[in-house]
Amino acid sequence: MAIPSKTPSFEAVHFYSDGLRLSGQFTTAKGFKKGEKRPSIICLHGYSGRKDVYMPAYVRELTQAGYNTLDFFHRGFGDSEGIRLRNNPWEQVADTISALIYMQQRPEVDPDRIALYGTSFGGTVAIQAASEAEGFKCVISVGSPANVDRSFRSKRTYGELLDWEDQLKKDRISRVLTGQSKRVTYGELVPSGRAERDSIDTMYKTSEGYPEGYPMESYDLCTVFVPEKNAHKISPRACLFIHAERDTMVPLSEAKSFYASAREPKRLIVLPNANHVDVYEPRNPKTFKVVIGHMKDFLKENL
């Protein structure tokens, strides 16, 4: 008789997307017995790419709840192959669908019960990926922009936008003539809101994890990404949108727009008095517990 595992088992894994080797971690559910197939969740990191900072708590809670998980670095992040730190949402959608195919081959996974979860920009990618691949049974988006250009523009004043566009024009020329995009800090690429500004240094620690900086090209690649246009395609599979009421990095209006664009079954949870980074345990354990509670309830019902 198979003996159930008392604690989750972690395994470093890799799979390929467009020929690039992506690295990740597969974690078995608590109580997993050899030979069984469990419902599983693919977890997507956000724009900063610092999943090693904020994803472990989600993995811990989801595996404790009985789900296998896969969290991985998109191309260019962590030790995955690809252009370093370039956020190309369409490539990340391809990476996510590759992750789905990979998970469907694992003997521990029930291929018909795979959910997709993403926080911040990861949730934006998740909605688009779920609209394209029916293999995702349900999808969860936490603090995510529905229209990336609209969300990005909300972070700068009109004058700041003019100055930033002048820099982008120069960078577009450089990309054509040299094949290189200027590297800037995370805060320069995507200014944080007033409530979350210190998180770049105190939690994400982007300069410590990715000191080379992010290519400006990422901005242009992302501003044409509007997954809310395709959110309706996910139905009849369920969507859960969770968003902080006082999010000054991604406005609450983005979640409301996502919700309006999606079809039933769907659910929108607004976190009172919380900001963008409060959904992470290292930042706000109390709010994180509320978020994971809503996620578990949704997964129990839909996965």
JOGIZI-V889037 format. One record per residue. PHI is phi in whole degrees, -180 to 180 (none if undefined). PSI is psi in whole degrees, -180 to 180 (* if undefined). BURIAL is I if it has 9 or more other ideal C-beta (glycine too) atoms within 8 Angstrom, else O. Layout:
PHI:PSI:BURIAL + PHI:PSI:BURIAL
This chain:
none:134:O + -69:137:O + -95:124:O + -66:145:O + -76:129:I + -77:-29:O + -127:151:O + -59:148:I + -107:127:O + -99:138:O + -139:124:O + -72:128:O + -132:169:I + -147:156:O + -150:176:I + -118:146:I + -140:120:I + 53:35:O + 82:-2:O + -96:138:I + -83:118:O + -105:140:I + -106:147:I + -160:-169:I + -137:126:I + -102:130:I + -125:125:I + -79:154:I + -68:151:I + -61:135:I + 83:7:O + -63:135:I + -113:138:I + -57:132:O + 101:-17:O + -92:162:O + -119:121:O + -104:153:I + -63:147:I + -140:160:I + -132:130:I + -94:127:I + -111:126:I + -108:134:I + -81:166:I + -90:-167:I + -64:-33:O + -71:-24:I + 75:14:I + -97:56:I + -63:-26:I + -66:-18:O + -88:-46:I + -113:-13:I + -80:-31:I + -52:-38:O + -67:-39:I + -66:-43:I + -61:-45:I + -58:-49:I + -69:-39:I + -71:-39:I + -71:-35:I + -64:-28:O + -83:-2:I + 106:12:I + -110:141:I + -73:152:I + -133:153:I + -129:119:I + -120:138:I + -145:163:I + -92:127:I + -61:162:I + -52:136:I + 90:-9:I + -116:158:I + 56:-132:O + -108:24:O + -79:149:I + -73:164:O + 125:173:I + -63:123:O + -58:119:O + 65:17:I + -83:121:I + -91:97:I + -111:106:I + -60:-35:I + -70:-35:O + -67:-37:I + -70:-32:I + -63:-44:I + -62:-41:I + -61:-40:I + -67:-41:I + -69:-34:I + -64:-39:I + -63:-38:I + -62:-47:I + -62:-41:I + -60:-47:I + -64:-35:I + -65:-19:I + -92:-14:O + -76:136:I + -67:-20:O + -82:-9:I + -107:134:I + -79:109:I + -65:-16:I + -95:2:O + -134:66:I + -118:122:I + -103:163:I + -127:130:I + -132:139:I + -147:144:I + -107:142:I + 58:-127:I + -63:-25:I + -62:-36:I + -70:-32:I + -64:-47:I + -64:-38:I + -61:-44:I + -63:-43:I + -65:-44:I + -63:-42:I + -67:-29:I + -72:-21:I + -98:-29:I + -120:115:I + -73:-9:O + -69:-13:I + -85:120:I + -72:-35:I + -160:168:I + -142:144:I + -125:129:I + -122:124:I + -119:113:I + 66:44:I + -115:142:I + -75:139:I + -89:-31:I + -130:107:I + -66:-40:I + -61:-45:I + -62:-43:I + -66:-46:I + -59:-43:I + -64:-27:O + -68:-13:O + -91:-9:I + -128:147:I + -72:169:O + -59:-43:O + -65:-40:O + -65:-36:I + -65:-40:I + -62:-46:O + -64:-42:O + -65:-39:I + -65:-36:O + -61:-42:O + -66:-40:I + -64:-38:I + -60:-43:O + -65:-40:I + -69:-36:I + -62:-38:I + -66:-44:O + -61:-41:I + -61:-39:I + -73:-42:O + -83:-29:O + -121:-15:O + 79:7:O + -118:144:O + -111:139:I + -61:141:I + -96:133:I + -131:166:O + -70:162:I + -59:-42:I + -65:-31:I + -74:-40:O + -69:-49:I + -133:90:I + -57:134:O + -78:157:I + -74:167:I + -60:-33:O + -78:-19:I + -117:1:I + -56:-41:I + -73:-13:O + -64:-27:I + -60:-40:I + -91:-35:O + -90:-25:O + -125:-58:I + -63:-40:I + 50:52:I + -65:-36:I + -68:-27:I + -80:-42:O + -81:-36:I + -133:70:I + -66:-19:O + -73:-15:O + 86:166:I + -102:137:I + -67:137:I + -60:-25:I + -54:-31:I + -56:-35:I + -62:-49:I + -64:-39:I + -64:-33:I + -89:-26:I + -71:-10:I + -101:12:O + -100:113:I + -132:75:I + -64:-19:I + -61:-24:I + -66:-23:O + -115:1:I + -59:-31:I + -65:-21:I + -72:-16:O + -71:-35:I + -55:141:I + -88:11:O + -76:151:I + -87:148:I + -123:139:I + -122:126:I + -115:124:I + -120:132:I + -149:144:I + -78:137:I + -62:-39:I + -110:40:O + -74:115:I + -106:11:I + -100:-46:I + -127:109:I + -57:147:O + -56:-30:I + -59:-26:O + -66:-43:I + -65:-40:I + -65:-36:I + -69:-42:I + -57:-48:I + -61:-43:I + -65:-32:O + -80:-28:I + -77:162:I + -111:165:O + -64:149:O + -80:137:O + -151:158:I + -149:139:I + -122:124:I + -115:124:I + -106:129:I + -92:109:I + -60:135:O + 61:12:O + -97:157:I + -115:-177:I + -57:-45:I + -88:-2:I + -68:-15:I + -77:-6:I + -99:134:I + -58:-43:O + -60:-24:O + -93:-45:I + -150:87:I + -56:-35:O + -66:-48:O + -68:-38:I + -57:-42:I + -63:-36:O + -67:-44:I + -61:-50:I + -66:-30:I + -64:-44:O + -65:-39:I + -63:-45:I + -63:-42:I + -61:-44:O + -65:-45:I + -66:-39:I + -61:-36:O + -80:-32:O + -116:-8:I + -119:*:I
